[in-house]
Amino acid sequence: MTESDKGGAETKVVMLGRCPNCSQRAVLAYRPFCSKRCADLDLGRWLTGSYAIPAVETDDPDEEDHPATPPDKF
Ligand SMILES: [Zn+2]
């Protein structure tokens, strides 16, 4: 197999998107992350729970405190 001389400049670039951790180009080995570090970091976040869904309860009664302004138009 000595035909690998053809198109040697052609690099196999696979678009894997961006690393969700640092927005760098992802690597096939660690996709969707750019490196093992980022992959581990993300995994760690999941394990620690800091990656959980933010418990933001939109149950604020003050939110719907519409002051019923009466029609004070003469
Ligand atoms: Zn990364």
N, CA, C, O and the ligand as a Tripos MOL2 file, in Angstrom:
@<TRIPOS>MOLECULE
protein
  297   295    75     0     0
PROTEIN
NO_CHARGES

@<TRIPOS>ATOM
      1 N           0.8440   -1.1970    0.0000 N.3       1 MET1
      2 CA          0.0000    0.0000    0.0000 C.3       1 MET1
      3 C           0.8770    1.2430    0.0000 C.2       1 MET1
      4 O           1.2330    1.7890    1.0440 O.2       1 MET1
      5 N           1.2050    1.6620   -1.2010 N.am      2 THR2
      6 CA          2.0380    2.8600   -1.3030 C.3       2 THR2
      7 C           1.3000    3.9480   -2.0700 C.2       2 THR2
      8 O           1.9080    4.8280   -2.6800 O.2       2 THR2
      9 N           0.0450    3.8710   -2.0270 N.am      3 GLU3
     10 CA         -0.7560    4.8590   -2.7450 C.3       3 GLU3
     11 C          -1.2480    5.9440   -1.8040 C.2       3 GLU3
     12 O          -2.0640    6.7860   -2.1800 O.2       3 GLU3
     13 N          -0.7590    5.9180   -0.6150 N.am      4 SER4
     14 CA         -1.1900    6.9250    0.3580 C.3       4 SER4
     15 C          -0.4960    8.2570    0.1210 C.2       4 SER4
     16 O          -0.5780    9.1780    0.9340 O.2       4 SER4
     17 N           0.1840    8.3330   -1.0080 N.am      5 ASP5
     18 CA          0.8680    9.5790   -1.3340 C.3       5 ASP5
     19 C          -0.0920   10.5730   -1.9830 C.2       5 ASP5
     20 O           0.1530   11.7780   -2.0330 O.2       5 ASP5
     21 N          -1.1560   10.0300   -2.4580 N.am      6 LYS6
     22 CA         -2.1260   10.8900   -3.1450 C.3       6 LYS6
     23 C          -2.9210   11.7140   -2.1420 C.2       6 LYS6
     24 O          -3.4370   11.2020   -1.1490 O.2       6 LYS6
     25 N          -2.9980   12.9710   -2.4270 N.am      7 GLY7
     26 CA         -3.7870   13.8660   -1.5760 C.3       7 GLY7
     27 C          -3.3660   13.7820   -0.1300 C.2       7 GLY7
     28 O          -4.1950   13.5750    0.7550 O.2       7 GLY7
     29 N          -2.1110   13.9370    0.1070 N.am      8 GLY8
     30 CA         -1.6290   13.8480    1.4780 C.3       8 GLY8
     31 C          -2.0220   15.0610    2.2900 C.2       8 GLY8
     32 O          -2.0290   15.0390    3.5210 O.2       8 GLY8
     33 N          -2.3500   16.1270    1.5660 N.am      9 ALA9
     34 CA         -2.6950   17.3680    2.2600 C.3       9 ALA9
     35 C          -4.1260   17.3450    2.7640 C.2       9 ALA9
     36 O          -4.5830   18.2500    3.4620 O.2       9 ALA9
     37 N          -4.8070   16.2920    2.3910 N.am     10 GLU10
     38 CA         -6.2040   16.2260    2.8060 C.3      10 GLU10
     39 C          -6.3160   15.7150    4.2370 C.2      10 GLU10
     40 O          -6.1260   14.5310    4.5150 O.2      10 GLU10
     41 N          -6.6130   16.5940    5.0840 N.am     11 THR11
     42 CA         -6.7230   16.1920    6.4800 C.3      11 THR11
     43 C          -8.1480   15.7680    6.7970 C.2      11 THR11
     44 O          -9.1260   16.3610    6.3400 O.2      11 THR11
     45 N          -8.2140   14.7640    7.5620 N.am     12 LYS12
     46 CA         -9.5440   14.2790    7.9300 C.3      12 LYS12
     47 C         -10.1050   15.1260    9.0680 C.2      12 LYS12
     48 O          -9.8560   14.8900   10.2500 O.2      12 LYS12
     49 N         -10.8570   16.1000    8.6510 N.am     13 VAL13
     50 CA        -11.4440   16.9810    9.6620 C.3      13 VAL13
     51 C         -12.9200   16.6530    9.8000 C.2      13 VAL13
     52 O         -13.7210   16.8470    8.8850 O.2      13 VAL13
     53 N         -13.2320   16.1690   10.9360 N.am     14 VAL14
     54 CA        -14.6330   15.8210   11.1760 C.3      14 VAL14
     55 C         -15.2660   16.8880   12.0580 C.2      14 VAL14
     56 O         -14.7930   17.1900   13.1530 O.2      14 VAL14
     57 N         -16.3010   17.4160   11.5640 N.am     15 MET15
     58 CA        -16.9650   18.4380   12.3540 C.3      15 MET15
     59 C         -17.7350   17.7910   13.5000 C.2      15 MET15
     60 O         -18.7490   17.1190   13.3080 O.2      15 MET15
     61 N         -17.2210   18.0180   14.6690 N.am     16 LEU16
     62 CA        -17.8420   17.4020   15.8400 C.3      16 LEU16
     63 C         -18.5440   18.4350   16.7060 C.2      16 LEU16
     64 O         -19.0730   18.1320   17.7760 O.2      16 LEU16
     65 N         -18.5310   19.6300   16.2210 N.am     17 GLY17
     66 CA        -19.1750   20.6630   17.0120 C.3      17 GLY17
     67 C         -18.2400   21.2510   18.0420 C.2      17 GLY17
     68 O         -17.0190   21.1350   17.9330 O.2      17 GLY17
     69 N         -18.8070   21.8650   19.0130 N.am     18 ARG18
     70 CA        -18.0020   22.5420   20.0200 C.3      18 ARG18
     71 C         -18.1490   21.8620   21.3710 C.2      18 ARG18
     72 O         -19.1590   21.2380   21.6970 O.2      18 ARG18
     73 N         -17.1000   22.0200   22.1160 N.am     19 CYS19
     74 CA        -17.1130   21.4850   23.4650 C.3      19 CYS19
     75 C         -18.1000   22.2910   24.3070 C.2      19 CYS19
     76 O         -17.9920   23.5140   24.3880 O.2      19 CYS19
     77 N         -19.0430   21.6250   24.9210 N.am     20 PRO20
     78 CA        -20.0410   22.3270   25.7330 C.3      20 PRO20
     79 C         -19.4360   22.9330   26.9900 C.2      20 PRO20
     80 O         -20.0790   23.7070   27.6980 O.2      20 PRO20
     81 N         -18.2080   22.5720   27.2470 N.am     21 ASN21
     82 CA        -17.5640   23.0620   28.4650 C.3      21 ASN21
     83 C         -16.7720   24.3380   28.2090 C.2      21 ASN21
     84 O         -16.8630   25.2970   28.9740 O.2      21 ASN21
     85 N         -16.0020   24.3430   27.1410 N.am     22 CYS22
     86 CA        -15.1510   25.5140   26.9020 C.3      22 CYS22
     87 C         -15.3150   26.0470   25.4870 C.2      22 CYS22
     88 O         -14.5960   26.9560   25.0700 O.2      22 CYS22
     89 N         -16.2540   25.4850   24.7580 N.am     23 SER23
     90 CA        -16.5710   26.0000   23.4180 C.3      23 SER23
     91 C         -15.4380   25.7980   22.4220 C.2      23 SER23
     92 O         -15.4160   26.4260   21.3640 O.2      23 SER23
     93 N         -14.5080   24.9290   22.7580 N.am     24 GLN24
     94 CA        -13.4450   24.6460   21.7980 C.3      24 GLN24
     95 C         -13.8740   23.5220   20.8780 C.2      24 GLN24
     96 O         -14.8750   22.8440   21.1130 O.2      24 GLN24
     97 N         -13.1030   23.3420   19.8370 N.am     25 ARG25
     98 CA        -13.4700   22.3030   18.8940 C.3      25 ARG25
     99 C         -13.3950   20.9370   19.5640 C.2      25 ARG25
    100 O         -12.4030   20.5980   20.2080 O.2      25 ARG25
    101 N         -14.4330   20.1830   19.4050 N.am     26 ALA26
    102 CA        -14.4860   18.8810   20.0480 C.3      26 ALA26
    103 C         -13.5650   17.8840   19.3570 C.2      26 ALA26
    104 O         -13.2400   18.0260   18.1780 O.2      26 ALA26
    105 N         -13.1610   16.8980   20.0970 N.am     27 VAL27
    106 CA        -12.2880   15.8580   19.5760 C.3      27 VAL27
    107 C         -13.0670   14.5530   19.5250 C.2      27 VAL27
    108 O         -13.8620   14.2280   20.4070 O.2      27 VAL27
    109 N         -12.8020   13.8280   18.4580 N.am     28 LEU28
    110 CA        -13.5560   12.6010   18.2460 C.3      28 LEU28
    111 C         -13.4650   11.6650   19.4460 C.2      28 LEU28
    112 O         -14.4410   11.0150   19.8220 O.2      28 LEU28
    113 N         -12.2900   11.6090   20.0310 N.am     29 ALA29
    114 CA        -12.0850   10.6820   21.1400 C.3      29 ALA29
    115 C         -12.8910   11.0730   22.3660 C.2      29 ALA29
    116 O         -13.2980   10.2270   23.1620 O.2      29 ALA29
    117 N         -13.1090   12.3660   22.4980 N.am     30 TYR30
    118 CA        -13.7890   12.8250   23.7140 C.3      30 TYR30
    119 C         -15.0580   13.6010   23.4110 C.2      30 TYR30
    120 O         -15.5730   14.3580   24.2340 O.2      30 TYR30
    121 N         -15.5310   13.3850   22.2190 N.am     31 ARG31
    122 CA        -16.7160   14.1370   21.8610 C.3      31 ARG31
    123 C         -17.8320   13.8870   22.8520 C.2      31 ARG31
    124 O         -17.8950   12.7980   23.4210 O.2      31 ARG31
    125 N         -18.6830   14.8060   23.0760 N.am     32 PRO32
    126 CA        -18.6780   16.1070   22.3900 C.3      32 PRO32
    127 C         -17.7290   17.1090   23.0280 C.2      32 PRO32
    128 O         -17.8910   18.3190   22.8670 O.2      32 PRO32
    129 N         -16.7490   16.6070   23.7430 N.am     33 PHE33
    130 CA        -15.8350   17.5240   24.4250 C.3      33 PHE33
    131 C         -14.5320   17.6470   23.6550 C.2      33 PHE33
    132 O         -14.2680   16.9000   22.7130 O.2      33 PHE33
    133 N         -13.7300   18.6020   24.0790 N.am     34 CYS34
    134 CA        -12.4940   18.8610   23.3590 C.3      34 CYS34
    135 C         -11.3480   18.0570   23.9530 C.2      34 CYS34
    136 O         -10.3240   17.8530   23.3010 O.2      34 CYS34
    137 N         -11.5140   17.6110   25.1590 N.am     35 SER35
    138 CA        -10.4340   16.8770   25.8040 C.3      35 SER35
    139 C         -10.9900   16.0390   26.9510 C.2      35 SER35
    140 O         -12.1470   16.1680   27.3530 O.2      35 SER35
    141 N         -10.1240   15.1890   27.4510 N.am     36 LYS36
    142 CA        -10.5670   14.3290   28.5410 C.3      36 LYS36
    143 C         -10.9000   15.1660   29.7730 C.2      36 LYS36
    144 O         -11.7890   14.8500   30.5640 O.2      36 LYS36
    145 N         -10.1440   16.2390   29.8890 N.am     37 ARG37
    146 CA        -10.3520   17.0920   31.0580 C.3      37 ARG37
    147 C         -11.7750   17.6540   31.0640 C.2      37 ARG37
    148 O         -12.4740   17.6320   32.0780 O.2      37 ARG37
    149 N         -12.1650   18.1430   29.9270 N.am     38 CYS38
    150 CA        -13.4990   18.7240   29.8520 C.3      38 CYS38
    151 C         -14.5540   17.6470   30.0480 C.2      38 CYS38
    152 O         -15.5760   17.8690   30.6970 O.2      38 CYS38
    153 N         -14.2940   16.4920   29.4860 N.am     39 ALA39
    154 CA        -15.2400   15.3970   29.6500 C.3      39 ALA39
    155 C         -15.3730   15.0260   31.1160 C.2      39 ALA39
    156 O         -16.4730   14.8100   31.6240 O.2      39 ALA39
    157 N         -14.2330   14.9580   31.7810 N.am     40 ASP40
    158 CA        -14.2560   14.6170   33.2010 C.3      40 ASP40
    159 C         -14.9210   15.7110   34.0150 C.2      40 ASP40
    160 O         -15.6720   15.4550   34.9570 O.2      40 ASP40
    161 N         -14.6230   16.9210   33.6250 N.am     41 LEU41
    162 CA        -15.2230   18.0500   34.3370 C.3      41 LEU41
    163 C         -16.7350   17.9900   34.2590 C.2      41 LEU41
    164 O         -17.4470   18.1660   35.2480 O.2      41 LEU41
    165 N         -17.1960   17.7360   33.0530 N.am     42 ASP42
    166 CA        -18.6370   17.6900   32.8620 C.3      42 ASP42
    167 C         -19.2380   16.5400   33.6540 C.2      42 ASP42
    168 O         -20.2710   16.6800   34.3090 O.2      42 ASP42
    169 N         -18.5700   15.4130   33.5760 N.am     43 LEU43
    170 CA        -19.0500   14.2450   34.2970 C.3      43 LEU43
    171 C         -19.0840   14.5350   35.7950 C.2      43 LEU43
    172 O         -20.0180   14.1530   36.5000 O.2      43 LEU43
    173 N         -18.0500   15.2140   36.2560 N.am     44 GLY44
    174 CA        -17.9930   15.5510   37.6670 C.3      44 GLY44
    175 C         -19.1510   16.4370   38.0710 C.2      44 GLY44
    176 O         -19.7140   16.3090   39.1590 O.2      44 GLY44
    177 N         -19.4840   17.3230   37.1830 N.am     45 ARG45
    178 CA        -20.6020   18.2190   37.4900 C.3      45 ARG45
    179 C         -21.8830   17.4380   37.6220 C.2      45 ARG45
    180 O         -22.7190   17.7050   38.4840 O.2      45 ARG45
    181 N         -22.0130   16.4720   36.7510 N.am     46 TRP46
    182 CA        -23.2210   15.6560   36.8200 C.3      46 TRP46
    183 C         -23.2690   14.9000   38.1330 C.2      46 TRP46
    184 O         -24.3120   14.8000   38.7790 O.2      46 TRP46
    185 N         -22.1080   14.3660   38.5120 N.am     47 LEU47
    186 CA        -22.0590   13.5520   39.7230 C.3      47 LEU47
    187 C         -22.3020   14.3960   40.9650 C.2      47 LEU47
    188 O         -22.9640   13.9640   41.9080 O.2      47 LEU47
    189 N         -21.7690   15.5730   40.9490 N.am     48 THR48
    190 CA        -21.9240   16.4190   42.1280 C.3      48 THR48
    191 C         -23.3150   17.0240   42.1960 C.2      48 THR48
    192 O         -23.7640   17.4770   43.2490 O.2      48 THR48
    193 N         -23.9710   17.0210   41.0810 N.am     49 GLY49
    194 CA        -25.3460   17.4950   41.1130 C.3      49 GLY49
    195 C         -25.4790   18.9650   40.7770 C.2      49 GLY49
    196 O         -26.5880   19.4950   40.6960 O.2      49 GLY49
    197 N         -24.3590   19.6160   40.5820 N.am     50 SER50
    198 CA        -24.4420   21.0430   40.2840 C.3      50 SER50
    199 C         -24.9540   21.2620   38.8720 C.2      50 SER50
    200 O         -25.2190   22.3840   38.4400 O.2      50 SER50
    201 N         -25.0790   20.1620   38.1820 N.am     51 TYR51
    202 CA        -25.5510   20.2600   36.8000 C.3      51 TYR51
    203 C         -27.0550   20.0400   36.7330 C.2      51 TYR51
    204 O         -27.6650   20.0570   35.6640 O.2      51 TYR51
    205 N         -27.6160   19.8400   37.8810 N.am     52 ALA52
    206 CA        -29.0380   19.5320   37.9100 C.3      52 ALA52
    207 C         -29.8630   20.7310   37.4530 C.2      52 ALA52
    208 O         -29.3760   21.8550   37.3260 O.2      52 ALA52
    209 N         -31.0860   20.4420   37.2250 N.am     53 ILE53
    210 CA        -31.9690   21.5070   36.7730 C.3      53 ILE53
    211 C         -32.1650   22.5150   37.9050 C.2      53 ILE53
    212 O         -32.5060   22.1480   39.0290 O.2      53 ILE53
    213 N         -31.9540   23.7430   37.5990 N.am     54 PRO54
    214 CA        -32.1220   24.7810   38.6170 C.3      54 PRO54
    215 C         -33.5410   24.7990   39.1480 C.2      54 PRO54
    216 O         -34.5110   24.9630   38.4080 O.2      54 PRO54
    217 N         -33.6240   24.6280   40.4340 N.am     55 ALA55
    218 CA        -34.9490   24.5610   41.0530 C.3      55 ALA55
    219 C         -35.5240   25.9620   41.2060 C.2      55 ALA55
    220 O         -35.6650   26.4920   42.3080 O.2      55 ALA55
    221 N         -35.8410   26.5200   40.0900 N.am     56 VAL56
    222 CA        -36.4110   27.8670   40.1440 C.3      56 VAL56
    223 C         -37.9280   27.7560   40.0820 C.2      56 VAL56
    224 O         -38.5180   27.4930   39.0330 O.2      56 VAL56
    225 N         -38.5160   27.9590   41.2060 N.am     57 GLU57
    226 CA        -39.9720   27.8370   41.2430 C.3      57 GLU57
    227 C         -40.6220   29.1710   40.9080 C.2      57 GLU57
    228 O         -40.4480   30.1810   41.5900 O.2      57 GLU57
    229 N         -41.3600   29.1190   39.8490 N.am     58 THR58
    230 CA        -42.0360   30.3610   39.4500 C.3      58 THR58
    231 C         -43.3840   30.4470   40.1480 C.2      58 THR58
    232 O         -44.4370   30.6620   39.5470 O.2      58 THR58
    233 N         -43.2780   30.2660   41.4420 N.am     59 ASP59
    234 CA        -44.5040   30.3000   42.2280 C.3      59 ASP59
    235 C         -44.5300   31.5560   43.0880 C.2      59 ASP59
    236 O         -44.9930   31.5580   44.2290 O.2      59 ASP59
    237 N         -44.0190   32.6040   42.5000 N.am     60 ASP60
    238 CA        -43.9480   33.8500   43.2580 C.3      60 ASP60
    239 C         -45.2910   34.5830   43.1970 C.2      60 ASP60
    240 O         -45.7180   35.0410   42.1370 O.2      60 ASP60
    241 N         -45.9250   34.6800   44.3240 N.am     61 PRO61
    242 CA        -47.2280   35.3710   44.3460 C.3      61 PRO61
    243 C         -47.0730   36.8500   44.0500 C.2      61 PRO61
    244 O         -48.0000   37.5130   43.5840 O.2      61 PRO61
    245 N         -45.8820   37.3490   44.3290 N.am     62 ASP62
    246 CA        -45.6780   38.7800   44.0930 C.3      62 ASP62
    247 C         -45.5930   39.0840   42.6060 C.2      62 ASP62
    248 O         -45.7370   40.2200   42.1540 O.2      62 ASP62
    249 N         -45.3510   38.0040   41.8710 N.am     63 GLU63
    250 CA        -45.1780   38.1950   40.4360 C.3      63 GLU63
    251 C         -46.4800   38.6660   39.7920 C.2      63 GLU63
    252 O         -46.4900   39.4890   38.8770 O.2      63 GLU63
    253 N         -47.5550   38.1200   40.2970 N.am     64 GLU64
    254 CA        -48.8360   38.4830   39.6900 C.3      64 GLU64
    255 C         -49.6000   39.4480   40.5860 C.2      64 GLU64
    256 O         -50.8040   39.3190   40.8060 O.2      64 GLU64
    257 N         -48.8810   40.3770   41.0710 N.am     65 ASP65
    258 CA        -49.5190   41.3430   41.9550 C.3      65 ASP65
    259 C         -49.9480   42.5680   41.1560 C.2      65 ASP65
    260 O         -49.4200   43.6690   41.3140 O.2      65 ASP65
    261 N         -50.8940   42.3320   40.3230 N.am     66 HIS66
    262 CA        -51.3440   43.4500   39.4900 C.3      66 HIS66
    263 C         -52.2380   44.3760   40.3030 C.2      66 HIS66
    264 O         -53.3350   44.0030   40.7180 O.2      66 HIS66
    265 N         -51.7700   45.5280   40.5080 N.am     67 PRO67
    266 CA        -52.5850   46.5060   41.2370 C.3      67 PRO67
    267 C         -53.8110   46.9000   40.4200 C.2      67 PRO67
    268 O         -53.7340   47.6470   39.4450 O.2      67 PRO67
    269 N         -54.9200   46.3740   40.8570 N.am     68 ALA68
    270 CA        -56.1350   46.6460   40.0940 C.3      68 ALA68
    271 C         -56.4890   48.1330   40.1790 C.2      68 ALA68
    272 O         -57.2660   48.5680   41.0290 O.2      68 ALA68
    273 N         -55.9140   48.8530   39.3060 N.am     69 THR69
    274 CA        -56.1990   50.2930   39.3240 C.3      69 THR69
    275 C         -57.5910   50.5760   38.7460 C.2      69 THR69
    276 O         -57.8790   50.2740   37.5880 O.2      69 THR69
    277 N         -58.3910   51.1310   39.5430 N.am     70 PRO70
    278 CA        -59.7540   51.4430   39.0680 C.3      70 PRO70
    279 C         -59.7120   52.5770   38.0540 C.2      70 PRO70
    280 O         -58.8280   53.4340   38.0780 O.2      70 PRO70
    281 N         -60.6480   52.5540   37.2070 N.am     71 PRO71
    282 CA        -60.7190   53.6180   36.1790 C.3      71 PRO71
    283 C         -60.9860   54.9690   36.8280 C.2      71 PRO71
    284 O         -62.1320   55.3680   37.0370 O.2      71 PRO71
    285 N         -59.9060   55.6520   37.1350 N.am     72 ASP72
    286 CA        -60.0690   56.9420   37.8060 C.3      72 ASP72
    287 C         -60.1530   58.0800   36.7960 C.2      72 ASP72
    288 O         -59.6060   59.1640   36.9990 O.2      72 ASP72
    289 N         -60.8250   57.8090   35.7510 N.am     73 LYS73
    290 CA        -60.8740   58.8210   34.6810 C.3      73 LYS73
    291 C         -62.1420   59.6570   34.8090 C.2      73 LYS73
    292 O         -63.0980   59.5060   34.0490 O.2      73 LYS73
    293 N         -62.1140   60.5070   35.7600 N.am     74 PHE74
    294 CA        -63.2340   61.4040   35.9190 C.3      74 PHE74
    295 C         -64.5660   60.6610   35.9780 C.2      74 PHE74
    296 O         -65.6170   61.2870   36.1120 O.2      74 PHE74
    297 ZN        -13.4540   21.7080   26.3480 Zn       75 ZN75
@<TRIPOS>BOND
     1     1     2 1
     2     2     3 1
     3     3     4 2
     4     3     5 am
     5     5     6 1
     6     6     7 1
     7     7     8 2
     8     7     9 am
     9     9    10 1
    10    10    11 1
    11    11    12 2
    12    11    13 am
    13    13    14 1
    14    14    15 1
    15    15    16 2
    16    15    17 am
    17    17    18 1
    18    18    19 1
    19    19    20 2
    20    19    21 am
    21    21    22 1
    22    22    23 1
    23    23    24 2
    24    23    25 am
    25    25    26 1
    26    26    27 1
    27    27    28 2
    28    27    29 am
    29    29    30 1
    30    30    31 1
    31    31    32 2
    32    31    33 am
    33    33    34 1
    34    34    35 1
    35    35    36 2
    36    35    37 am
    37    37    38 1
    38    38    39 1
    39    39    40 2
    40    39    41 am
    41    41    42 1
    42    42    43 1
    43    43    44 2
    44    43    45 am
    45    45    46 1
    46    46    47 1
    47    47    48 2
    48    47    49 am
    49    49    50 1
    50    50    51 1
    51    51    52 2
    52    51    53 am
    53    53    54 1
    54    54    55 1
    55    55    56 2
    56    55    57 am
    57    57    58 1
    58    58    59 1
    59    59    60 2
    60    59    61 am
    61    61    62 1
    62    62    63 1
    63    63    64 2
    64    63    65 am
    65    65    66 1
    66    66    67 1
    67    67    68 2
    68    67    69 am
    69    69    70 1
    70    70    71 1
    71    71    72 2
    72    71    73 am
    73    73    74 1
    74    74    75 1
    75    75    76 2
    76    75    77 am
    77    77    78 1
    78    78    79 1
    79    79    80 2
    80    79    81 am
    81    81    82 1
    82    82    83 1
    83    83    84 2
    84    83    85 am
    85    85    86 1
    86    86    87 1
    87    87    88 2
    88    87    89 am
    89    89    90 1
    90    90    91 1
    91    91    92 2
    92    91    93 am
    93    93    94 1
    94    94    95 1
    95    95    96 2
    96    95    97 am
    97    97    98 1
    98    98    99 1
    99    99   100 2
   100    99   101 am
   101   101   102 1
   102   102   103 1
   103   103   104 2
   104   103   105 am
   105   105   106 1
   106   106   107 1
   107   107   108 2
   108   107   109 am
   109   109   110 1
   110   110   111 1
   111   111   112 2
   112   111   113 am
   113   113   114 1
   114   114   115 1
   115   115   116 2
   116   115   117 am
   117   117   118 1
   118   118   119 1
   119   119   120 2
   120   119   121 am
   121   121   122 1
   122   122   123 1
   123   123   124 2
   124   123   125 am
   125   125   126 1
   126   126   127 1
   127   127   128 2
   128   127   129 am
   129   129   130 1
   130   130   131 1
   131   131   132 2
   132   131   133 am
   133   133   134 1
   134   134   135 1
   135   135   136 2
   136   135   137 am
   137   137   138 1
   138   138   139 1
   139   139   140 2
   140   139   141 am
   141   141   142 1
   142   142   143 1
   143   143   144 2
   144   143   145 am
   145   145   146 1
   146   146   147 1
   147   147   148 2
   148   147   149 am
   149   149   150 1
   150   150   151 1
   151   151   152 2
   152   151   153 am
   153   153   154 1
   154   154   155 1
   155   155   156 2
   156   155   157 am
   157   157   158 1
   158   158   159 1
   159   159   160 2
   160   159   161 am
   161   161   162 1
   162   162   163 1
   163   163   164 2
   164   163   165 am
   165   165   166 1
   166   166   167 1
   167   167   168 2
   168   167   169 am
   169   169   170 1
   170   170   171 1
   171   171   172 2
   172   171   173 am
   173   173   174 1
   174   174   175 1
   175   175   176 2
   176   175   177 am
   177   177   178 1
   178   178   179 1
   179   179   180 2
   180   179   181 am
   181   181   182 1
   182   182   183 1
   183   183   184 2
   184   183   185 am
   185   185   186 1
   186   186   187 1
   187   187   188 2
   188   187   189 am
   189   189   190 1
   190   190   191 1
   191   191   192 2
   192   191   193 am
   193   193   194 1
   194   194   195 1
   195   195   196 2
   196   195   197 am
   197   197   198 1
   198   198   199 1
   199   199   200 2
   200   199   201 am
   201   201   202 1
   202   202   203 1
   203   203   204 2
   204   203   205 am
   205   205   206 1
   206   206   207 1
   207   207   208 2
   208   207   209 am
   209   209   210 1
   210   210   211 1
   211   211   212 2
   212   211   213 am
   213   213   214 1
   214   214   215 1
   215   215   216 2
   216   215   217 am
   217   217   218 1
   218   218   219 1
   219   219   220 2
   220   219   221 am
   221   221   222 1
   222   222   223 1
   223   223   224 2
   224   223   225 am
   225   225   226 1
   226   226   227 1
   227   227   228 2
   228   227   229 am
   229   229   230 1
   230   230   231 1
   231   231   232 2
   232   231   233 am
   233   233   234 1
   234   234   235 1
   235   235   236 2
   236   235   237 am
   237   237   238 1
   238   238   239 1
   239   239   240 2
   240   239   241 am
   241   241   242 1
   242   242   243 1
   243   243   244 2
   244   243   245 am
   245   245   246 1
   246   246   247 1
   247   247   248 2
   248   247   249 am
   249   249   250 1
   250   250   251 1
   251   251   252 2
   252   251   253 am
   253   253   254 1
   254   254   255 1
   255   255   256 2
   256   255   257 am
   257   257   258 1
   258   258   259 1
   259   259   260 2
   260   259   261 am
   261   261   262 1
   262   262   263 1
   263   263   264 2
   264   263   265 am
   265   265   266 1
   266   266   267 1
   267   267   268 2
   268   267   269 am
   269   269   270 1
   270   270   271 1
   271   271   272 2
   272   271   273 am
   273   273   274 1
   274   274   275 1
   275   275   276 2
   276   275   277 am
   277   277   278 1
   278   278   279 1
   279   279   280 2
   280   279   281 am
   281   281   282 1
   282   282   283 1
   283   283   284 2
   284   283   285 am
   285   285   286 1
   286   286   287 1
   287   287   288 2
   288   287   289 am
   289   289   290 1
   290   290   291 1
   291   291   292 2
   292   291   293 am
   293   293   294 1
   294   294   295 1
   295   295   296 2
@<TRIPOS>SUBSTRUCTURE
     1 MET1         2 RESIDUE 1 A MET
     2 THR2         6 RESIDUE 1 A THR
     3 GLU3        10 RESIDUE 1 A GLU
     4 SER4        14 RESIDUE 1 A SER
     5 ASP5        18 RESIDUE 1 A ASP
     6 LYS6        22 RESIDUE 1 A LYS
     7 GLY7        26 RESIDUE 1 A GLY
     8 GLY8        30 RESIDUE 1 A GLY
     9 ALA9        34 RESIDUE 1 A ALA
    10 GLU10       38 RESIDUE 1 A GLU
    11 THR11       42 RESIDUE 1 A THR
    12 LYS12       46 RESIDUE 1 A LYS
    13 VAL13       50 RESIDUE 1 A VAL
    14 VAL14       54 RESIDUE 1 A VAL
    15 MET15       58 RESIDUE 1 A MET
    16 LEU16       62 RESIDUE 1 A LEU
    17 GLY17       66 RESIDUE 1 A GLY
    18 ARG18       70 RESIDUE 1 A ARG
    19 CYS19       74 RESIDUE 1 A CYS
    20 PRO20       78 RESIDUE 1 A PRO
    21 ASN21       82 RESIDUE 1 A ASN
    22 CYS22       86 RESIDUE 1 A CYS
    23 SER23       90 RESIDUE 1 A SER
    24 GLN24       94 RESIDUE 1 A GLN
    25 ARG25       98 RESIDUE 1 A ARG
    26 ALA26      102 RESIDUE 1 A ALA
    27 VAL27      106 RESIDUE 1 A VAL
    28 LEU28      110 RESIDUE 1 A LEU
    29 ALA29      114 RESIDUE 1 A ALA
    30 TYR30      118 RESIDUE 1 A TYR
    31 ARG31      122 RESIDUE 1 A ARG
    32 PRO32      126 RESIDUE 1 A PRO
    33 PHE33      130 RESIDUE 1 A PHE
    34 CYS34      134 RESIDUE 1 A CYS
    35 SER35      138 RESIDUE 1 A SER
    36 LYS36      142 RESIDUE 1 A LYS
    37 ARG37      146 RESIDUE 1 A ARG
    38 CYS38      150 RESIDUE 1 A CYS
    39 ALA39      154 RESIDUE 1 A ALA
    40 ASP40      158 RESIDUE 1 A ASP
    41 LEU41      162 RESIDUE 1 A LEU
    42 ASP42      166 RESIDUE 1 A ASP
    43 LEU43      170 RESIDUE 1 A LEU
    44 GLY44      174 RESIDUE 1 A GLY
    45 ARG45      178 RESIDUE 1 A ARG
    46 TRP46      182 RESIDUE 1 A TRP
    47 LEU47      186 RESIDUE 1 A LEU
    48 THR48      190 RESIDUE 1 A THR
    49 GLY49      194 RESIDUE 1 A GLY
    50 SER50      198 RESIDUE 1 A SER
    51 TYR51      202 RESIDUE 1 A TYR
    52 ALA52      206 RESIDUE 1 A ALA
    53 ILE53      210 RESIDUE 1 A ILE
    54 PRO54      214 RESIDUE 1 A PRO
    55 ALA55      218 RESIDUE 1 A ALA
    56 VAL56      222 RESIDUE 1 A VAL
    57 GLU57      226 RESIDUE 1 A GLU
    58 THR58      230 RESIDUE 1 A THR
    59 ASP59      234 RESIDUE 1 A ASP
    60 ASP60      238 RESIDUE 1 A ASP
    61 PRO61      242 RESIDUE 1 A PRO
    62 ASP62      246 RESIDUE 1 A ASP
    63 GLU63      250 RESIDUE 1 A GLU
    64 GLU64      254 RESIDUE 1 A GLU
    65 ASP65      258 RESIDUE 1 A ASP
    66 HIS66      262 RESIDUE 1 A HIS
    67 PRO67      266 RESIDUE 1 A PRO
    68 ALA68      270 RESIDUE 1 A ALA
    69 THR69      274 RESIDUE 1 A THR
    70 PRO70      278 RESIDUE 1 A PRO
    71 PRO71      282 RESIDUE 1 A PRO
    72 ASP72      286 RESIDUE 1 A ASP
    73 LYS73      290 RESIDUE 1 A LYS
    74 PHE74      294 RESIDUE 1 A PHE
    75 ZN75       297 GROUP 0 **** ****
